Amino acid sequence: TQLLEQSPQFLSIQEGENLTVYCNSSSVFSSLQWYRQEPGEGPVLLVTVVTGGEVKKLKRLTFQFGDARKDSSLHITAAQPGDTGLYLCAGPRNTGGFKTIFGAGTRLFVKA
Amino acid sequence: SQTIHQWPATLVQPVGSPLSLECTVEGTSNPNLYWYRQAAGRGLQLLFYSVGIGQISSEVPQNLSASRPQDRQFILSSKKLLLSDSGFYLCAWRFGLSSGNTIYFGEGSWLTVV
């Protein structure tokens, strides 16, 4: 069974701190997506990583796809209150078809 | 560009009443469409998906049903709501061809069954 495990489940930090959240699996994924979801809204896509070892930057957010394409990380530099939300990673099922596997998410709270 | 819209945003319904949540996608043809439910503090549970008009696959046995009467319209329904149907419902779409796995979500619909 393909699973995506995210850690930590919850993170509360002060504005200006750096943080890293992780998305791990024992299975290889052809791609992984990261989403941010704010309360009462749908998840919004942040990035898709496709190539093993790939690093993508989105302002203060840095995403990395593991060399073996089994894991990914999201690093936020100088976190701001606006970064508060639920961060979800997701990837396609290897059996093909049209289904996506989601991690349970990391809930981030950045205090001003 | 593509957009997705679902409504209503918020719904409070009594137990035993019917339900209809609607979702439409614009700017693409023959998308894959999905309904997810997200319980408070928990992950996303796939309820239904559709790869074409009239084609519905159910992931879990439940009190809900889905229909796709038009290419870019997806409807979530129930004849009689249960308390356990309360939750946050998300419609989503993906390109029908295998051009990537990225799923795009609607704004979500809060359903409270009382």
Chai-1 contact restraints between the chains, C-beta under 6 A:
chainA,res_idxA,chainB,res_idxB,connection_type,confidence,min_distance_angstrom,max_distance_angstrom,comment,restraint_id
A,S31,B,N101,contact,1.0,0.0,6.0,A-B,restraint_1
A,Q33,B,T102,contact,1.0,0.0,6.0,A-B,restraint_2
A,E41,B,G108,contact,1.0,0.0,6.0,A-B,restraint_3
A,G42,B,L90,contact,1.0,0.0,6.0,A-B,restraint_4
A,G42,B,F105,contact,1.0,0.0,6.0,A-B,restraint_5
A,G42,B,G106,contact,1.0,0.0,6.0,A-B,restraint_6
A,G42,B,E107,contact,1.0,0.0,6.0,A-B,restraint_7
A,G42,B,G108,contact,1.0,0.0,6.0,A-B,restraint_8
A,P43,B,F105,contact,1.0,0.0,6.0,A-B,restraint_9
A,T48,B,T102,contact,1.0,0.0,6.0,A-B,restraint_10
A,P92,B,N101,contact,1.0,0.0,6.0,A-B,restraint_11
A,F98,B,N32,contact,1.0,0.0,6.0,A-B,restraint_12
A,F98,B,Y49,contact,1.0,0.0,6.0,A-B,restraint_13
A,F98,B,V51,contact,1.0,0.0,6.0,A-B,restraint_14
A,T100,B,I103,contact,1.0,0.0,6.0,A-B,restraint_15
A,F102,B,G43,contact,1.0,0.0,6.0,A-B,restraint_16
A,F102,B,L44,contact,1.0,0.0,6.0,A-B,restraint_17
A,A104,B,G43,contact,1.0,0.0,6.0,A-B,restraint_18
